């Protein structure tokens, strides 16, 4: 049973009479559904549909608290300010922290909006610090902000559609056209996929059994990595710098891998 602050996350407050409408026109999730009991996972995209920022949103009265990677918080505030124009919105950093809890902890708090199996997640003024969150997240194959990067991957390639990170009914937002087209035409051919890697390796290039490029390793923690991978290659033999690797199939991703492998 573990509860911990996440020191690599920061909290930004978006406030003012126009705050929710402002975010509704920018982000991938439906802000109208945001309540204290229902946080959201969302992205701010480029016009081409690539992920610029991934974030979690928490309601604080009419304000919205944005849980974002700490090293991206300042850039996110600049980007939001650029879009603000004449809207009655304030965007400011806070001293609040992000808390995660799992294995029976976090009772009475909201669940991680991406995946219930990740446990609870909420915003607080302070909290304890414990080890194990990265291992817990990777146990469920869920990528982090560092895996997603900035303006590198299309939002659906990050698994956002499988992790409650996009609404296909809310209407327009930045990058909506390409994101909706990919979804409705079933054109998501690459995704972030967890891998089991059998030994140490220095290269990020992933090859399939025929020696063709299958993807790129985005991060690694112990024997588990997150790769940007061709889904059709996920069911076969993979290697990274000559080291064998196997694509894992967490429950939330298994259907997408199976469908691509069968196509």
N, C-alpha and C positions, 0 to 999 in steps of 0.2 A: 504494500500500500504506500503510494508516494504522492506527495504534493510539493510543487516547486514553482518558484518564479522562473521566467524565461528571460535571462539577461540579454539575449540577442534580439529581443523585441522592444518596441517603443509604442507609446500611445499618443495619438494626435486627436485633438478635439475639434470637431466641425460643428459650429453653433450658429444661431441666428434664425430669424423667421423663414428664410429661404433654404436652410441647410438641407433638409431632406429632398426637396425638389431639385436642388442643385446636384446632389449626388445621384438622384434617380436618372438624370440625363447623362451621367458620365459612366456609371459602373455597371457591371454585367448582371448583378442580382437585383431583385425587386425590392427597393427600399421601403415600399409600402407594407411589406410583410415584416419589417424589423420591429421587434418588441423586446421588452426586458427579458422575456422567457425564450426568445427566438433570435439569437444572433445569426449573422450571415457570413458566408465566405464569398468574396467578390474579387474582381480584377478591374484595373484601369488599363485600357488597351490603347495601342496605336490605331490610327484610322484603318490600317491594314489587318487588324485583329491580333497583333502580337502583344504578348503580356509585357507591360511596362512595370506594373506593381501588382502584387497579390496581397490581399489583406483580409482581416476579419473585422466585422462591424458589430458594435454593441450599443444598444439604446441606453441613454442616460437622460431621462425625460425626453424633451424634444431634441436634445443634442445627440450627435453620433460620435462614439469613441472608436477610433480606427487603430486596430492592432496591426502593426506593420514591422518589417525587419528594421532593426535599429539603424543600420547603416544606410537605409533608404528613406528614413523618415523625413529628413530635410529636403531631399529631392521630391518626395511626394508633396510636401507642403508647397514647394515652388510650383509644381505642376498644377495643383488645385488652385493656387492663387492666380495662375495664368488664365484658367478657365472662369474664374469668378466674375470678372467684368463688374457690372453694377449691382450684382445680387447682394442681398442683405445676409452675408455669410462671414463668419470669422473662422480662421484656421490657425490653430496654435498648438505648440507642444505642451505636454503635461509631464508631471513627475509620477504618474500612475505606472503600475507594472502589470504584466500579463502573468496569470497563474494557470498552470496545468495540473491536473490530478487524475490518477487512474488506479486501477486495482482496488476499487471500493472506496476511494477517497473522493472528495468533492461533492458529497451529498448536498442537495439543495441548491447547487449551482448549475449553470447552463452547460449543455453538452457542446463539445467541439462541433461546429456546424459542418465540417467536412465529413466526419465519420464518427458515428456513436462509439465505435470500439476504441477510439482514441481517449475517451473519458471526458472529463469536465474541463472547461476553459472559461475564465472570467477575468475581469479587470478589478484591481484593488490598489490601495495605497501602499501596501507592502506585503511581503510574504516570505516564507522560508526558501532556502536554496538547497536543492538536492540533485544528485546525479541520476541519470537513467532515461531522461526524456528522449534523447536522440535514438537510443536503442529501442525504446517503446514505439516511437513513430515509425522506425524502419521495420519493426516487426510486422506492421500493418502495411508496409510498402508505400507510405504516403510521402510525396516529395516535399521539400522545404523551399523557401524563397530563393536560396542560393542555387538550387537545382533549376528553378524556373528562369532566373536571370532577368535581364532587362532588354526588351526588344529583340529577343533571340528566337523564342518559340511562340507559335500560335497558341491562343488561349486553350483551345480544345486539346492540343497536344500535351498540355500539362496535366490532363485528366480532370479539368475543372467541371466538365459536364457530368462526370461520374462522381464528383465530390461536392455536389450541390453548389457549384460556383458560378452558375449561369442560369438565367431565366430566358426561355424561348417564347414567352408570352407577354413580357412587360413592355415591349415597344423599343424605341430607339435609345441607343447609347453609343459612345465612341467605339468603333470597330464592330458594330452589330451586324452590318451587312455581310461581311466575309464570314463571321462566326456562324451566323444563321445558315448561310449557304453551305458551309462545310457540314453542319449538323444534318440538314435536310437532304443533302446529297450523299451522306455517309462517306465523306471524303477524308476522314481522319485515319491516315495511314501510319503515322508515327506518334508515339506517346512516351511519356516518362514512365519507365518500367523498372521495378526493383530487380537486382541481380544478386545471385550468390557467386562470389569469385573465390576460386580455390586456393590462390596464393598471391603473394605480392606482385605487383606489376607497375611499370612506370608510365605506360602509354594509356591514352584515353580512347583510342580507336578500337572499335569492336568489329570483328569479322565473323561471317557465317561459315558454315562447313565448306562452302565453295571458295572461300577466301575473299568474298565480296564484302564491301562495307555494309555493316548492319546498323551502325549507330555510333554514338559517342558517350563515354562515361562522364557523367556530370559531377558526381561526388562519390565518396567511399568512406565507410566507417566500419573498420574491421573487415569481416568477410562479406558485408552487404554494401551494395552500391546502388545508385540511381542512374539509369541510362536513358538517353533519348534514342529510342530504338524503333526500327521498322517492325511493326507488329507481325508481319508475315514471317519474320525471322525468329520471333520469340519462342516458337515451339521447337526449334531445331538446336543444333550444336553451335555454341558461340565460343569465341576466344578473345582475350585482350592481351596483346603482346605475347602470344603463345600460351597464356594461362587459360585453362578452361573456365567457362562461366555459364551459368544457367539462369534463364529468366524465371522469376518467381511469379506466382499467380494469386495475389491476395483476392479475397472474395469480391471486392468492389471493382476489380480490373479484369477478372477471369473471363467474363463474357466477351469483352472487347477483344482479348487475345484469341479466344477460341474462334470467334467469328472471322477474324483476319486470317487465322491459320487455315480455316476451312475454305476461304474464298479462292 
